[in-house]
Amino acid sequence: MPYCATWSKPPEPYPQGKFLDRLRDTHAAVRAEVEQGLNLREIARRLGFGRNTVRKYARAASPEAMLHGQWQNRTSKRDAFKPYLNQRIAEGCTNVSRLHRELQERGARCS
């Protein structure tokens, strides 16, 4: 994602927030069970995940290794409209229908 002058700093290589927190918590829980010597089926039953999901977490050396760089240097269709959206939100417009209509008027191809 390109740097925009309206941001206070360049974007982090990985997202911050609930998703990454949950990923780290789940990875820690699975790795703790693996270190106790439990098999994948038992771990899946205890934690309420599918066996393939547990396998994915068990094989990953770190939670960040599971992200595969999917957020790094990736452009989005809305990148060109982010400064406008940031401005409108700062002005107090939080009506999604209105923002969507305004983006379409500015040439955004979104549904």
N, C-alpha and C positions, 0 to 999 in steps of 0.2 A: 504494500500500500504506500503510495507516495506521501511525502511529508507535506502537510498543509500549514500555511502560516497562521491559521486560526487556532491550531492546536498548541498547547503549551509546551509539549515536548514530542519527539518522534514516538510512534507507536511501539509498544513492547513487542518482542518477537513472539510471545505467546500471550493469549488473553488472560486477564485477571478476573476473578469473580467466582460465582457459584459453580460453574462448570468445572473449572480447574480444581477448585477445592474438593468437589465431589470425586473427581478423578483421582486426586491424591489420597483421599480417605479410602476409597475403594481399593486402590493399589496397595496401600498399607495393610488393609484388612486381609486381602488375599495373600500377600507375601507373608504375613504373620502366620496364617494357617498353613501355608506351604512349609514354612520353617519348622512347624510342629510335626511335620511328616504326614499330614493328611493327604489323601488322594484328591484329584480334581472333582470327582463326583461328590464326595463328602463335603468338600468346601462349597460347591455349588448348592447343595442341599441346605447347609447351614446359613449361607449368606443370601439365598434366594435368587441366585443368578443361574444362567444356563452354563453348561459345562464348557462350551466353546468360549464364552465370555470370560470365565475363570481362567481358562488356558491362556487367553490373550493377556490378561493381567499378570499371570504367573510368569510368563516368558519375558515380559518387559523389565528391563533393568531399572528403569525409573518411570514415573508417570509421564514425564515430558517426552520420553522415547515413544510413547503411544500416539503422540500427536502427528508424527510424520511430517512436520513442517507445513501443515496445511494452512496455517495462518500467516506464513511468512511470504512477503513479497507477492501477495495475491491481490489482484485488482478486482474491483466489483463494478457492476453497472451503475451503482449509485455514487461512486467516488466523485464524479464530476458534479454531483448535486449536494455533497456533504456540506460545503461552506454555506450554501443557501439554506439547507435544513437546519444547520447549527444557528444561523442568524434568526430564522423564523421561530425556533424553539426558545432562543434567548429573548425574543420579543414577547413570548408568552403564548404562542399558538401551539396547542397540543392536540388539536382536533385532527386525527389521522385522515379522515375523509377529506378535509380541506387541504391538508398538506399533499395528499395524493393527487388531488385535482390540480393543485398548483404545479406539482412536478410534471404532470402530463402536459399542462399548458407550456411548460418550459422545454418540452421535447423528450421527457423521460418515457421510455417504453416499459411500463410496468402495469401490472394488473392487480 
